[in-house]
Amino acid sequence: MRELKTTEAVGKTLCQDITQIIKGEKKGPVFRKGHVIREEDVPVLLSVGKDHIYIWEEGRTLFMRMMRQPCSMKWDGARICTPLR
């Protein structure tokens, strides 16, 4: 996962829900985690205050799947997860 300017995120995948709150009217997700950002989504994201968003990095799905399992953490300049036995 990494932070990216919203205007540069077209074609990337959101790694979190984006919520819109309009006091007394609406509170709910505008986009769900996993949504691939399109050109027409950029003005909507900017209107809810998202100048920067977090997107999935390519090739990181195995790492993220491993993070959902119990694991031991090691530090070697990067976060590495090894499943517990």
Backbone bond lengths (Angstrom), bond angles and torsions (degrees), N, CA, C in turn:
res aa  C-N    CA-C-N  psi(-1)  N-CA   C-N-CA  omega(-1)  CA-C   N-CA-C  phi
1 M - - - 1.436 - - 1.522 107.12 -
2 R 1.321 115.37 139.99 1.455 118.88 175.68 1.515 110.46 -148.82
3 E 1.312 115.08 158.38 1.456 121.67 -179.92 1.518 108.96 -86.65
4 L 1.335 115.74 141.12 1.454 121.44 -177.87 1.515 108.91 -146.21
5 K 1.334 117.07 148.34 1.457 119.76 174.12 1.526 108.45 -62.76
6 T 1.312 116.05 138.60 1.467 120.95 -178.05 1.521 111.48 -57.58
7 T 1.318 117.11 -39.53 1.471 120.87 -178.35 1.525 112.79 -67.00
8 E 1.339 117.12 -17.59 1.471 121.49 -179.99 1.528 112.54 -102.83
9 A 1.334 117.19 6.28 1.460 120.71 -171.71 1.525 114.95 -97.85
10 V 1.320 118.46 7.54 1.470 120.73 -179.94 1.531 109.45 -61.83
11 G 1.345 115.19 129.91 1.459 121.12 -179.31 1.521 113.47 91.08
12 K 1.333 117.78 -6.68 1.472 122.27 179.98 1.529 109.62 -94.38
13 T 1.324 116.73 163.73 1.460 122.95 -176.54 1.524 111.11 -105.81
14 L 1.333 115.87 128.89 1.471 121.34 177.98 1.522 110.50 -66.76
15 C 1.331 116.84 140.94 1.464 119.22 177.50 1.525 111.45 -109.29
16 Q 1.318 117.41 12.68 1.464 121.69 175.75 1.517 109.71 -155.36
17 D 1.331 116.32 157.80 1.465 120.45 174.35 1.526 108.93 -69.57
18 I 1.323 116.70 146.71 1.462 122.78 173.71 1.522 106.81 -112.14
19 T 1.333 116.19 120.12 1.461 122.01 -174.83 1.520 111.31 -105.36
20 Q 1.329 115.63 141.83 1.465 121.71 175.08 1.524 107.93 -114.15
21 I 1.333 115.78 132.67 1.462 120.50 178.28 1.524 108.24 -123.06
22 I 1.323 115.43 120.49 1.462 122.25 173.20 1.524 105.19 -118.20
23 K 1.336 116.29 109.01 1.463 121.83 -171.91 1.526 111.76 -52.30
24 G 1.330 115.09 125.27 1.451 122.00 178.19 1.513 115.05 78.72
25 E 1.337 118.43 -3.72 1.464 121.50 -177.88 1.518 113.70 -120.59
26 K 1.340 115.38 -54.85 1.455 119.17 -169.41 1.526 111.06 -149.36
27 K 1.322 115.17 140.90 1.455 121.75 170.03 1.520 106.19 -147.51
28 G 1.311 116.08 113.45 1.456 119.24 -179.35 1.514 111.60 -179.97
29 P 1.316 115.49 173.91 1.467 119.78 -177.90 1.528 112.32 -71.21
30 V 1.323 114.88 135.70 1.459 121.47 172.12 1.525 108.05 -89.75
31 F 1.344 115.37 -40.04 1.463 122.54 176.27 1.525 108.12 -136.78
32 R 1.311 116.20 146.20 1.467 122.13 179.56 1.533 110.40 -100.16
33 K 1.317 114.78 156.78 1.463 121.22 174.65 1.529 108.62 -54.18
34 G 1.338 116.99 135.04 1.460 121.36 -179.86 1.511 113.59 98.08
35 H 1.347 117.62 -9.70 1.471 121.62 179.41 1.523 109.68 -68.25
36 V 1.321 117.38 133.64 1.460 122.05 175.84 1.531 107.24 -88.36
37 I 1.319 116.05 121.61 1.461 121.87 -174.34 1.521 110.73 -71.87
38 R 1.346 114.75 129.93 1.462 121.94 177.34 1.524 108.99 -107.87
39 E 1.307 116.45 166.03 1.470 122.27 -179.73 1.527 110.95 -55.87
40 E 1.336 117.62 -41.16 1.469 121.32 -178.25 1.532 112.78 -72.76
41 D 1.338 118.60 -12.34 1.466 122.01 177.39 1.531 112.42 -80.80
42 V 1.311 118.04 -23.27 1.461 122.10 -174.95 1.532 112.43 -58.45
43 P 1.363 120.77 -49.30 1.466 119.34 178.56 1.531 113.13 -60.61
44 V 1.327 117.22 -34.57 1.473 121.12 178.55 1.530 109.52 -66.01
45 L 1.325 117.37 -46.47 1.461 121.43 178.75 1.528 111.40 -61.11
46 L 1.321 116.31 -42.42 1.460 120.02 178.30 1.526 111.55 -65.44
47 S 1.337 117.60 -35.23 1.472 121.04 -179.19 1.525 112.82 -68.94
48 V 1.346 117.88 -22.69 1.465 120.23 176.42 1.534 111.17 -97.36
49 G 1.328 115.93 14.67 1.462 120.77 173.41 1.507 115.82 85.76
50 K 1.312 117.54 17.51 1.463 120.61 -178.83 1.530 110.53 -97.53
51 D 1.342 116.03 84.45 1.461 120.89 175.90 1.528 110.39 -76.44
52 H 1.338 115.23 -28.95 1.466 122.96 176.02 1.521 107.44 -130.42
53 I 1.323 116.32 144.34 1.460 120.63 178.13 1.527 109.53 -135.74
54 Y 1.319 115.38 163.77 1.459 121.26 176.83 1.519 108.97 -99.47
55 I 1.322 115.31 130.16 1.467 121.58 -178.34 1.530 108.76 -124.43
56 W 1.340 115.43 157.97 1.465 120.94 174.51 1.513 108.37 -74.22
57 E 1.310 116.32 140.90 1.459 120.99 172.73 1.523 107.89 -90.13
58 E 1.308 116.16 144.03 1.462 120.71 178.20 1.523 109.79 -62.05
59 G 1.320 116.37 141.98 1.464 121.04 175.77 1.517 114.19 79.34
60 R 1.344 119.12 11.31 1.453 121.52 -177.33 1.531 112.46 -106.27
61 T 1.340 118.67 5.45 1.459 119.73 -174.24 1.521 112.30 -67.05
62 L 1.307 119.21 -38.15 1.458 121.58 178.67 1.527 109.94 -61.86
63 F 1.325 116.12 -45.08 1.456 121.33 178.58 1.527 110.48 -58.95
64 M 1.314 117.98 -44.97 1.460 121.30 -178.14 1.532 110.70 -67.55
65 R 1.327 118.63 -37.02 1.458 120.83 176.57 1.524 110.23 -63.49
66 M 1.317 116.55 -40.04 1.454 120.70 179.29 1.523 110.91 -65.50
67 M 1.326 117.99 -34.43 1.460 121.96 -177.96 1.530 111.40 -66.35
68 R 1.332 118.26 -22.27 1.460 121.17 179.53 1.522 112.13 -78.16
69 Q 1.350 116.86 -13.27 1.455 121.03 -179.17 1.524 109.14 -99.18
70 P 1.362 117.16 154.55 1.464 119.04 175.01 1.527 109.17 -59.21
71 C 1.306 116.61 135.96 1.460 118.59 -177.96 1.521 110.85 -154.92
72 S 1.309 114.98 165.12 1.456 120.68 173.25 1.527 106.82 -98.51
73 M 1.315 116.12 144.76 1.451 119.67 -177.37 1.531 109.65 -105.21
74 K 1.310 116.72 138.68 1.460 122.80 175.83 1.525 107.25 -126.11
75 W 1.302 117.20 151.27 1.466 120.41 178.70 1.509 108.60 -115.67
76 D 1.341 116.49 121.55 1.455 122.18 178.22 1.521 107.01 -143.28
77 G 1.339 117.00 49.95 1.456 121.08 -177.58 1.514 112.04 82.66
78 A 1.320 116.92 -13.09 1.465 122.41 178.68 1.517 107.17 -148.58
79 R 1.284 116.59 161.43 1.468 119.98 179.52 1.518 108.81 -83.43
80 I 1.313 116.05 119.60 1.463 121.06 -177.76 1.517 108.63 -118.66
81 C 1.304 117.19 135.95 1.455 120.95 -179.73 1.517 110.00 -117.84
82 T 1.335 115.44 126.05 1.454 120.44 175.07 1.518 107.98 -117.51
83 P 1.336 118.75 124.34 1.471 120.78 -178.03 1.524 110.69 -57.25
84 L 1.329 115.29 140.69 1.458 120.82 176.26 1.531 109.41 -73.63
85 R 1.307 117.15 149.36 1.470 120.03 178.62 1.482 110.23 -106.59
